[in-house]
Amino acid sequence: MKITKIDYEILVWPELDPPFWMSLLPVNRPHELIVKVFTDEGLIGFGHTDQIPGVYQIDSQGEPIAGNAASILPDLIAPILVGQDPTRIEALWNVMFQTTFQSRWNRYGRTRAQLMAVIAAVDMALWDIAAKIASMPVFRFMGGTQHSIPCYMAGGYYREGKTIEHLMREMKVFRKQGFNAVKMRVGGESLDTDVERVAVAREALGPETWLMLDANEAYESVAGIEAAKAFAPHDIFWFEEPARWYEGASVWKHVANEGGIPVAGGEQAAARWEAADLVESSAISYMEFDGMRTGGPSEWLKVAIICEKANIPMAPHHGPLMHAHLVSAVPNGLLVEVFPDPAGYGSDDELEFTRWDRKYEMFSSYPDIVDGNLMLPDTPGWGFEFDEDAIGRLRVQRR
């Protein structure tokens, strides 16, 4: 079997209205890179990755068009993969990875983060092909047996006009939908206000639900420790990215030790080596390495092995359609992150301001989430297909 062609689409959604934000950052408009790897035997592998800086730009008419990062796939990756055996996943990964350190790797302004994201989507497509050849879902192909993968619902964002009452109703919706774990943002308001928000979320969710907090690197180290101590009485499962980006893993460790809440992180790790630094420094208790944005399933599995040695569970950031298979396949898989499904919105639900819910329309099929668990399908590959009508509406002009 040989790779005959690699095609791609760039999808950009309309601007979010109303806008909302994480702890410090406003959320930009959702966008996605979809990859299709074609073979001479008719099998097609699907992959996707999201939020790549520079994959689209706004033209003089105010419309999104393909950006500089979009050229990585046709210019760098496709030429080295076409004609190759798609089942040689590890060998092809290593060839792709070399683009991150070859001579003049940053030509045309490309960044390593962009390269690793494109590699992730292609690697995902290669695993899809391999599992389809075996007529198995990816998780079974990797040796996993667990069909039902626990999820946590990501919510609790900030937006203009959102009140404590809105937050309480939002949390009650998540609990009513059967989620036993919920994450909310902190660090975007004063500590007193955020403590009140956390207290209300705990009250709405009840004592049995895991409540995670994500600071998105909002706090300076001392402030992070102070915040952790203030949040701890509300039985917090983890405190995610509790200190600023430049302060390093050692500060996270201090926040955990002095603040009394386990720390989660790793979603921004550039590769397995950076993830290993977090593990070896004892900075985190939960690893959130995002294989959909960095290196793909192949790199994620290597991080899982590093974490298994340290008894650190894997709780990957975003990308549940891929990550659920991976969590099933490793002994230290814990749970995956999901977002509200618009199909389940009620007229009184406080869910209209969430962001990734728009991504559901990309897919013509999507795994069921039952009582807070994602049910992995038995269909070969990743078990989803893209909705071509939606792609037609959302695709942007390629160069």
N, C-alpha and C positions, 0 to 999 in steps of 0.2 A: 504494500500500500504506500502511496506517495501523496504528499501535499501538492495540489495543483494550483490553488489560489487562496489568498487571504483577503477577505473583504471586510469593510467596516462601515459603521454609521455613527454619526454624532447627533445625539438628541439634546435639545435644549427646551426646557419648559418655560412658560411665561413667568414674568416676575411675580413673586409671592405677594398676595394682597389679602389680609394685612401682613406687613413684614413682621418678622419676629427674630429673636436673637438668642444666642447661647449666653454664657456668662459675660464675655467681653465682645464677642464677634457677632455682627449681624449675619444672618444666613443668606447667602447669595442664591441666585436662581438655580434650581436643580439642573444637572446635566449628566450625560452618560455617554460612554464609548462602548459600542457593541462590536464584537469581533465574531466573524464566521470563518472557520477554517474548512476548506473544501478538499476532498480526496478523490483519487481516481476510481474509487470503488463506490462512490455515491454517498458515503457517510459525511455528515457535516457536524463539526464541533462548534458549540456556542460558548462564548465567554463575554463578560462585561466588567467594566470598572467605572467608578464615578468620581466626580469632583476633581478632575485633573486640572490644575492651574494651566491656563494657556491653551486648552483644547478647543475653546471657542473665543471669539472676540466680537465686539459690536461694531458694525460698519457705519458709514457716514449717514445712513438712513435710520440708524437706531435698531437695526435688525442683527440677530446673531448669525455669524458665519464661522466656518472652521478657522481655528487659530493655529499657531505655529506647532504646538504639540501634536496636532492631528497628523502631521507629516511623518512622525516617527514610525508608524506602522508600515506605510508603503515605501518609505525611503530606506529604513534601516532593518526592520524585522522581516518583512515579507521576502526580500531578496535572499536572505540566508536560510529561510525555511522552505521555500517552494522547491519541490523535488526531493525533500527529505521524508523519511519514514516517521509519521506522526506518533508512533508508539514508543519511540526512543525519547521519552519525555525528559529524563534527567540530562541526557546529552544535549538535547535542543535547549533546555533551560540554561545550561552552562554557556552555550554559544550566544544566546540572547544576552545573558548577564555580562558577557565581555563588552557589550556596547557601552556599559557604564564606566569603563576604564580604558578603552582603546584610545589610540592617538586621536586627538581633536574630538573627543567624545562630546564636548559641549558646543560643537559647531551649530550655527543657526540658533543659538540661545537656548538649547534644550537643557533640561535639568535632570539630575539622577532620579528625583522623585517622579518626573514624567516618564522616564524610561522604565522604572520599576512598575509603574501602574500599567503601562502597555504590556510589559512582560506578564503581569498578573493575568490580564484578560486573555492573552494567547495561551498561557499555561493552563488556564481554566478550560479553554476549548480543546486542548490536547488531552486532558483527563476525560473530557466528555466523549471524545472519539474512542479512547481506550476502553472505557466502560461500555460504550455501545457495541464495540467489537465483541466484548464478552457477554453481551445481552444482560447486563447487570446495572443497577443503580450505582452511582459512584461510591456511596458509603459501603456497599457490600463488596465492590471491587477492591476497596481499600482494606477490607477485613472487618468492617463494622457490622453490628447486628441490631443496634437500637434504632427503631423506627420513630419513636416519639422523643423529640428533643425539647427540653424545657426552654422557655423564652423569658426574657424580661422586656417589658414595654418601656420604650423611651418616650418621655414626655416632660411635663413640667418646665417648658420653655418660658421665656419672657416675651411679652408683647405689649404694645401700647394699650392701656385700658383694661388689662387683665387684672382682676381683683382676686383677693383671697377666696371669695365665694366661687369664682370661676375655677380656680385651682382645685378646690375641694370637689366640685362636680366632675372635673376631669379625672381625678383620682378614683372617684366612685365608679365612673364608667369603666376604667381599667379593671377594677376589682370585680364589677358585675360581669365583665367579659371572661373572668376566670383566671386572670394573671396573678401568679403568686410572687412575682418580683416586678418592681417598677423603679425606674430611674428618673430623677428630676435634676434640673440645673440649680446651682447656687453660685454665688460670687458676683452676680450682676446687680445686686442691691446692697444696701447696708447690711451688716451682720444681724442687727436686730430684726430687720424685715425678713431676712432669709431664715432666721431661726423660727419666726412665726410661720413662714411658708412650710418649713419642714415639719413643724408641729401639726399643722393642718393636714398635710399629706399623710402623716402617720395616723392621725385620727380617722381620716377617710378610709385608709387602707386596712386598718385594724392591726392587731399585734402579730398576726401570723405571716403577713406579707413581708418579703424582703424589700427594704427601701434602700436604694443606692443613690449617692449624690455625685454629681459631676461638676467640678469647678472649672474645667477647661483652662487650667493654668492661670486662674484669675488672681490667686493670692501670693503675696510676698511671704517668705518662709515663716516668719513669726506670726503673721496674720493667719496663715494656713493652720498653724498649731492652735491658735486661739479659736478659729472657726471649728476645727475638729472637736475641741473640748466642748464648745457650745452645742454642736449637733449630736454628740455622742449619747446624751440621755434619751434620745429618740430612737435608739436601737438601729443604728445605721449599719448596713451590710458591708458597704465599701465606700471609700472616699476617692473619687477618680481624679487624676491629674491635679493634685491639691496645691501645687506651687508653680511659679513662673518658669517658662521654658529654659531660661538661662541658668537656673539655680542647680540643676542636676539631680541625679538619683539620690545622692546622699541626703538632700533636703527632704525628699519624699520619705525616706526612712525615718528622719527625725519627726516628721508630721505624724507618721503611723505610731511611733514609739511614745511620743509625748501627748499626742492628741487622742489616742485610744481607739482609733478606727482603722481597720485594715485598708491599705491603699491598692487601687487598681490602676493599671496604665499599660503602655506599650503600643497603643494604636498608631502612634507616630514614629515608631521604630523604623529605621530605614532598611533594615535587613536583619538576618538572624544574629549578626555580631552585636548590633546595638541592643537587640532584645536580650541577648546573653548578658550584657553589662547590667541591665536592670535586675536580672535574676541573681547574678553573682554578688551584687551590692546589697542584696536583701531589701531592695527598695519597694518591692511590690509583693502582694499576696495573691493577686489575680492578674493573669496576662491577657491583654486585649489585642494582641497582634492582629493586624488587618491584612489577611492574605489577598483580599480582593483588590486592595490598593497597592500592595507591596509584594511583588514576586509570585503571587498566585498560590495555589494549593501546595505546590512542591516546597516553597519556602516556609509556608505555615506549618507543615508537618515537621520540618526540621526544628522550628521553634518549639513545637509541642514536645519533642524529645528532650530538648534542653530543659524545659519546664518540668517534665515528668521526674527528672532526676532530683529536682528541688522540691517536689511535692506541691507545685503551683498549678492550680486548675486553669484551663483555657476558657476564656469568656470573650470570644472575638468581637471586634467592633464592626457594626453594620453587616451588610452582605449575607443575610440569613439563608438565602437559597443555596449558596455555596457552603457557608460555614457550618450549617446544620449537618451536612454530610461529613465534614471533617471532625466535628465534635463527636459524632457517632463513632468515628473510626479510631479515636485515640482513647486510652484509658483515663486520661486526665481531662477529658472534655466535660465542661460544666453546663453551659447554656449559651444561647445566642440572643442577639438584640433584634427586636422587631419594632414596627411602627404601626399606627392605627390604619385599619383598612376602611377606606371611604364607604364601602358597601355596608359596613356595620354602623354608620353614623345614624344617630337619631336626631330629630329636630331640636331637642334640648341639650344635646351633647356638646361639651366644650372641647371639641376636637378640630375645629375648622382651622386652627392656627398651626397645626403640625406641618412638617415639611416633607418628609420622605414618602408620605402617603400617596403623592402623585405618581410615584414610581410603579405602583401596582398596574397602571394601564399599559406598561411596557409588555406585559405578559398575557398570552392567551390562556395559559393555565398557571395556577399558583397553588402550592401545597396548602392544605387546610391547617388552621390553627385551632385546636380544640382544648378548652380548659387550660389555656396558657402553654400548650405544647404544639410545636410544629410537627406535622405528620409527614415524614419523608415518603415519597411515592416509590413504588416498585418498578416504575418505568426505567428503561436503560438510560444511562447518562445522568445529568443533573436533574432531569425530571421536569423541566419547564421548556416552553417555547415562546418566542417573541411574537407579539401581536403586530402583524405587518401593517394593519390600518393605523395603529398608533404611531408606528415608526414613520409612516408616510406623513402624518400630521406634524411630527416633532422634529424630523431630520432637518439639518441645516446644510447649506451649500458647502460642498467640498471644493478645495482648490484644484 
